[in-house]
Amino acid sequence: PAGAPDRSLARKVTKVGVVGAGLMASQMALLFARRLEVPVVLTDLDQSRLDKGVGYVHAEVDKLLGKGRVSADQANRLKSLVTGSLTKDAFADADFVIEAVFEDMAVKKQVFAEVEAVVSAECVLATNTSSLSLTEMGAGLAHPERLVGFHFFNPVAVMPLLEIIRGASTDDATLATAFAVGKSLRKSSVLVKDAPAFVVNRLLTCFMGEVVAAVDEGTPLEVAEHALDGLGLPMTPFALLQLVGPAVGLHVAETLHAAFPERFGVSENMAKLVASGKPGVYRPDFSLDPEAVALFAGGTSPSTAEQVRERVLGALSREIRIMLDEGVVAGPQDIDLCMILGAGWPFHLGGITPYLDRSGIAQPRFLPPGVASLPA
Ligand SMILES: NC(=O)c1ccc[n+]([C@@H]2O[C@H](COP(=O)([O-])OP(=O)(O)OC[C@H]3O[C@@H](n4cnc5c(N)ncnc54)[C@H](O)[C@@H]3O)[C@@H](O)[C@H]2O)c1
């Protein structure tokens, strides 16, 4: 991985702590136990949430056993590796503690203050935050140099990308340990600067923001929704929004709007969708829900599908250029890797930057002719 420190600096990880036992935390606990084969302790606010998280892991192990992916002995061993504790003193001898609690800076700071009180000074503290500033999160720590971003994608077992985020204070030993753990987990790690929403969520929010803006302005939702079908993305924008959840999508849009108000808007219609409590614009049978679609009505300047396509790809091209100028990642290939492995950008297009180069949208080009394309 570009920019990763010398791997000899990595520290050994013999026990893992996971704070939170929710959607991401329980999937992470299973992955750590399977790939590192070390004890993994989960914690949460109350016994029922904790039982649910540990129960999830044990049930997943049984599924693996049922499919013949692990032997009965391995299944027993895996289950015994993953345990729960309501108190954080169970983390005392852990060398790697990762949090996946609510996406709230105050909660995360509080959690790390509590963890820091029980672990050694070298224990790596990792956060699965999707959008919060790592540097701010580490500000109150006695040892902010051991804080690192470890951003998984849902579903954790399936998505191959890991965005590893270096904060202002993160030291090389911590970073090297994070990369070594990422490798043991068999993920492809990309080093990312501590920048709002990192890589994948920033570009997906840019993409989604343009589609929603076109609808807000009066483009029929079905037209905007299918304007980029030709790319062969794994799903349409509003289907993705529904998978992620409109509230999460809105939250990331607000984070990016706060950071870059001139480029990232917050759609009032999107806020209405969240307030309505609907899961998205689709019904369970994947037909459009007219009530949800009506929330986006009222615009008076419709675009054609081609205009929506140009608008989205143009915005992505500009945003990638800004990210490269800001040094969010080392180079265009890292953006390509993140989008292929974290967003399902079609592999056959050779990456998003070669695609934008080839289609003439990127001016000037991101990569010289001949890189992931035919020589001129
Ligand atoms: N859901 C996703 O697709 C996704 C993807 C990548 C990253 N993330 C990030 O992962 C984190 C968790 O998201 P999630 O979807 O798993 O949320 P979730 O609501 O499923 O789980 C959060 C858990 O944290 C627990 N918790 C809250 N405060 C706590 C505390 N002080 N101590 C211990 N436990 C506490 C809650 O009880 C809950 O069980 C967030 O930062 C989110 O941004 C989520």
The ligand as a Gaussian input file, in Angstrom:
#p B3LYP/6-31G(d) Opt

LIG

0 1
 N      -23.654000       0.747000       9.278000
 C      -22.728000       0.864000       8.342000
 O      -22.933000       0.521000       7.170000
 C      -21.377000       1.412000       8.698000
 C      -20.310000       1.264000       7.801000
 C      -19.045000       1.740000       8.155000
 C      -18.873000       2.366000       9.373000
 N      -19.935000       2.507000      10.236000
 C      -19.676000       3.170000      11.514000
 O      -19.651000       2.185000      12.532000
 C      -20.123000       2.746000      13.757000
 C      -21.248000       1.883000      14.295000
 O      -22.296000       1.804000      13.351000
 P      -23.383000       0.638000      13.413000
 O      -24.146000       0.747000      12.153000
 O      -22.745000      -0.650000      13.773000
 O      -24.299000       1.143000      14.641000
 P      -25.244000       0.329000      15.624000
 O      -26.249000       1.288000      16.136000
 O      -25.706000      -0.951000      15.001000
 O      -24.285000      -0.090000      16.832000
 C      -23.770000       0.817000      17.760000
 C      -23.667000       0.101000      19.095000
 O      -22.862000       0.856000      19.987000
 C      -23.389000       0.735000      21.286000
 N      -22.911000       1.826000      22.125000
 C      -23.257000       3.136000      22.096000
 N      -22.576000       3.823000      23.029000
 C      -21.765000       2.934000      23.657000
 C      -20.820000       3.041000      24.713000
 N      -20.603000       4.200000      25.310000
 N      -20.176000       1.923000      25.121000
 C      -20.420000       0.729000      24.509000
 N      -21.309000       0.572000      23.500000
 C      -21.971000       1.668000      23.083000
 C      -24.881000       0.755000      21.044000
 O      -25.612000       0.243000      22.141000
 C      -25.011000      -0.103000      19.777000
 O      -25.212000      -1.471000      20.076000
 C      -20.497000       4.196000      13.437000
 O      -19.416000       5.023000      13.755000
 C      -20.733000       4.159000      11.950000
 O      -20.522000       5.420000      11.353000
 C      -21.161000       2.034000       9.929000

